[in-house]
Amino acid sequence: MADIIKNVVIIGASGNIGASIFKALVASNKFTVSVLTRPESTHIYAGDIKILQSDYSEVSLVEAFQGQDAVVSALGAAGLADEIKIIDACVKARVKRFIPSEYGSNSKNAKATALIPFFGLKAQINARLEAQEANGLTWTGIAAGPMFDWGINMGLVGFNIHTKEALIFDGGDRRFSTSNLSQLGNAIVAILSKPTATVNQYLYIDSFTASQNEILAALESTTGEKWTVTKSTTEAAVTEGQALFAKGDFSGLLLLLKANFLGEGYGSDFTKDAKLSNEILGLPSQDLTSTVRALVKGETI
Ligand SMILES: NC(=O)c1ccc[n+]([C@@H]2O[C@H](COP(=O)([O-])OP(=O)(O)OC[C@H]3O[C@@H](n4cnc5c(N)ncnc54)[C@H](OP(=O)(O)O)[C@@H]3O)[C@@H](O)[C@H]2O)c1
């Protein structure tokens, strides 16, 4: 394959995760970055960013992707089903590389994809990408675990830095891999800079891999305060999460995500259940201590 990627489109650049990927792509100064948005999008971008509007019809997608080397999707759950159509449009427009909207749990783990409906969709999207290899599209998927710095504002993996509360599951000694937003951005820049080394692969990255008890100890020592600890089990989180989610209560989804990231058998310790690609991507070291120190000081990492 031609191994230079220059023109990159990002979809979902205004989202929770897409905003930091967009920032990393632009800051790298390696690519000409354009943003694909829906007509109803209201987000304002800097004047020098090319905006490609699409109603996600095949015609408009193929037109938008002309001349683009790579498409990075950061679509959220509401738009994820459109990714299959987007992948097919990439093939028609002869885009070289597609990065699907993954960025979290291990989509190669059957227990994980069965737990949450849109994780199942991610597995279908990965299957479509593999099928489209024969038609010239290449892809790279990224599992990064829960976004640690983003999630600590709302208890994603049991810690809330604002309330200093911790919810510890199953005794708290199970380790899981987790990434800061900037590490995900680093990974995407590296993948697009090394397209041959990363071709048609599902890669695992982290900032660090640690247990809830190790994270709690780092938070308590850095804040100099005892946090309020509640104990529970991931089994209870699954039962309660499924019941709430079935009633349309999205707090159930947060419980299911916790179980998925912290429970047994979901493939969430990438040092044990997979193989980290940090080294091949040349990712910087971002350990637990430096992450917690930065977050407690209110700095970004
Ligand atoms: N590992 C983690 O901790 C973690 C946390 C959160 C998310 N994630 C993953 O990261 C990916 C992105 O999630 P996110 O939370 O960042 O997504 P999001 O903020 O909910 O949405 C991202 C973007 O999708 C676009 N979009 C397209 N169709 C849409 C529709 N019908 N309704 C609303 N938005 C639509 C919007 O961009 P435009 O307005 O520009 O069109 C929106 O800004 C997902 O795969 C998610 O599972 C991982």
The ligand as a MOL file (V3000), in Angstrom:
LIG
                    3D

  0  0  0     0  0            999 V3000
M  V30 BEGIN CTAB
M  V30 COUNTS 48 52 0 0 0
M  V30 BEGIN ATOM
M  V30 1 N -13.4380 4.6020 26.4810 0
M  V30 2 C -14.2900 5.4840 26.9830 0
M  V30 3 O -14.2560 5.8080 28.1830 0
M  V30 4 C -15.2800 6.1520 26.0750 0
M  V30 5 C -16.0680 7.1980 26.5700 0
M  V30 6 C -16.9900 7.7960 25.7200 0
M  V30 7 C -17.1170 7.3320 24.4140 0
M  V30 8 N -16.3370 6.3050 23.9700 0 CHG=1
M  V30 9 C -16.4580 5.8150 22.5910 0
M  V30 10 O -16.0030 6.8670 21.7490 0
M  V30 11 C -16.8130 6.9480 20.5930 0
M  V30 12 C -17.4250 8.3570 20.5000 0
M  V30 13 O -18.3260 8.5380 21.5780 0
M  V30 14 P -18.7320 9.9850 22.0890 0
M  V30 15 O -19.3460 9.8430 23.4160 0
M  V30 16 O -17.5580 10.8880 21.9240 0 CHG=-1
M  V30 17 O -19.8200 10.3850 21.0130 0
M  V30 18 P -20.8320 11.6200 21.0900 0
M  V30 19 O -20.1870 12.7470 21.7800 0
M  V30 20 O -22.1330 11.1200 21.6180 0
M  V30 21 O -21.0760 11.9150 19.5400 0
M  V30 22 C -20.0030 12.1520 18.6680 0
M  V30 23 C -20.4740 12.8660 17.4350 0
M  V30 24 O -21.2870 12.0310 16.6190 0
M  V30 25 C -21.8920 12.8830 15.6270 0
M  V30 26 N -23.2040 12.3470 15.2860 0
M  V30 27 C -23.5160 11.7170 14.1400 0
M  V30 28 N -24.7790 11.3290 14.1150 0
M  V30 29 C -25.3210 11.7360 15.2630 0
M  V30 30 C -26.6330 11.6470 15.7950 0
M  V30 31 N -27.6300 11.0460 15.1350 0
M  V30 32 N -26.8440 12.1810 17.0110 0
M  V30 33 C -25.8410 12.7890 17.6910 0
M  V30 34 N -24.5780 12.8930 17.2110 0
M  V30 35 C -24.3310 12.3790 16.0160 0
M  V30 36 C -21.8920 14.2880 16.2240 0
M  V30 37 O -20.9720 15.0600 15.4750 0
M  V30 38 P -21.4780 16.1990 14.4650 0
M  V30 39 O -22.4100 17.0450 15.2480 0
M  V30 40 O -20.2040 16.8780 14.1020 0
M  V30 41 O -22.1100 15.4960 13.3120 0
M  V30 42 C -21.3570 14.0670 17.6320 0
M  V30 43 O -20.5970 15.1440 18.1270 0
M  V30 44 C -17.8470 5.8280 20.7100 0
M  V30 45 O -17.3690 4.6990 20.0260 0
M  V30 46 C -17.8930 5.5450 22.1940 0
M  V30 47 O -18.2740 4.2210 22.4980 0
M  V30 48 C -15.4040 5.7230 24.7670 0
M  V30 END ATOM
M  V30 BEGIN BOND
M  V30 1 1 1 2
M  V30 2 2 2 3
M  V30 3 1 2 4
M  V30 4 1 4 5
M  V30 5 2 4 48
M  V30 6 2 5 6
M  V30 7 1 6 7
M  V30 8 2 7 8
M  V30 9 1 8 9
M  V30 10 1 8 48
M  V30 11 1 9 10
M  V30 12 1 9 46
M  V30 13 1 10 11
M  V30 14 1 11 12
M  V30 15 1 11 44
M  V30 16 1 12 13
M  V30 17 1 13 14
M  V30 18 2 14 15
M  V30 19 1 14 16
M  V30 20 1 14 17
M  V30 21 1 17 18
M  V30 22 2 18 19
M  V30 23 1 18 20
M  V30 24 1 18 21
M  V30 25 1 21 22
M  V30 26 1 22 23
M  V30 27 1 23 24
M  V30 28 1 23 42
M  V30 29 1 24 25
M  V30 30 1 25 26
M  V30 31 1 25 36
M  V30 32 1 26 27
M  V30 33 1 26 35
M  V30 34 2 27 28
M  V30 35 1 28 29
M  V30 36 1 29 30
M  V30 37 2 29 35
M  V30 38 1 30 31
M  V30 39 2 30 32
M  V30 40 1 32 33
M  V30 41 2 33 34
M  V30 42 1 34 35
M  V30 43 1 36 37
M  V30 44 1 36 42
M  V30 45 1 37 38
M  V30 46 2 38 39
M  V30 47 1 38 40
M  V30 48 1 38 41
M  V30 49 1 42 43
M  V30 50 1 44 45
M  V30 51 1 44 46
M  V30 52 1 46 47
M  V30 END BOND
M  V30 END CTAB
M  END
